[in-house]
């Protein structure tokens, strides 16, 4: 979601899943989230993410938070 200044936090979950040959459903099961909630995050519609969720996703994907989230200025 773009901020007032045109900046946005983007979620790179699709690419990470593809690189690891994992489906969204499989990740949802591994991190104990509903598929619907993980899908909201993946599509960039989430307004927040808990650190515990971020930690679980990074654990399962073997990545750092900066691999998953990006700050972009338009």
C-alpha positions as CSV (number, residue, x, y, z in Angstrom):
1,X,0.0,0.0,0.0
2,X,1.6,3.3,-1.1
3,X,2.2,5.9,1.6
4,X,1.3,9.6,1.3
5,X,4.8,10.2,-0.2
6,X,4.4,7.5,-2.9
7,X,6.6,5.1,-1.0
8,X,5.6,1.5,-0.4
9,X,6.6,-1.7,1.4
10,X,6.4,-4.6,-0.9
11,X,6.4,-8.3,-0.1
12,X,8.6,-10.6,-2.2
13,X,7.0,-13.8,-1.0
14,X,6.2,-15.2,-4.5
15,X,9.8,-15.1,-5.6
16,X,11.1,-16.7,-2.4
17,X,8.5,-19.5,-2.7
18,X,9.3,-20.1,-6.3
19,X,13.1,-20.2,-5.6
20,X,12.5,-22.8,-2.9
21,X,10.0,-24.9,-4.8
22,X,7.4,-24.4,-2.0
23,X,3.7,-23.6,-2.3
24,X,1.8,-21.0,-0.4
25,X,-0.3,-23.8,1.1
26,X,2.8,-25.6,2.3
27,X,4.2,-22.5,3.9
28,X,0.9,-21.7,5.6
29,X,0.9,-25.1,7.2
30,X,4.6,-24.8,8.3
31,X,4.1,-21.4,9.9
32,X,0.7,-22.2,11.3
33,X,-1.2,-19.4,9.5
34,X,-4.4,-19.7,7.5
35,X,-4.0,-19.7,3.8
36,X,-6.2,-16.6,3.6
37,X,-4.0,-14.6,6.0
38,X,-0.8,-15.6,4.2
39,X,-2.4,-14.7,0.9
40,X,-3.2,-11.2,2.2
41,X,0.4,-10.8,3.1
42,X,1.6,-12.1,-0.3
43,X,-0.6,-9.7,-2.3
44,X,0.6,-6.7,-0.3
45,X,-2.8,-6.0,1.3
46,X,-1.6,-6.6,4.9
47,X,-1.4,-3.5,7.0
48,X,1.0,-5.1,9.5
49,X,2.9,-8.3,10.2
50,X,3.8,-9.7,13.7
51,X,7.4,-10.3,14.4
52,X,6.6,-13.9,15.3
53,X,5.0,-14.4,11.9
54,X,8.0,-12.8,10.2
55,X,10.3,-14.9,12.2
56,X,8.4,-18.1,11.3
57,X,8.4,-17.3,7.6
58,X,12.1,-16.5,7.6
59,X,12.8,-19.7,9.5
60,X,10.9,-21.8,6.9
61,X,12.2,-20.0,3.9
62,X,15.8,-19.7,5.2
63,X,15.8,-16.0,4.5
64,X,16.3,-12.7,6.2
65,X,13.5,-10.1,6.7
66,X,15.1,-7.9,4.1
67,X,14.8,-10.8,1.6
68,X,11.0,-10.8,2.2
69,X,10.2,-7.1,2.5
70,X,11.4,-4.2,0.4
71,X,11.0,-0.4,0.7
72,X,10.3,1.2,-2.7
73,X,9.9,4.9,-3.6
74,X,7.8,5.6,-6.7
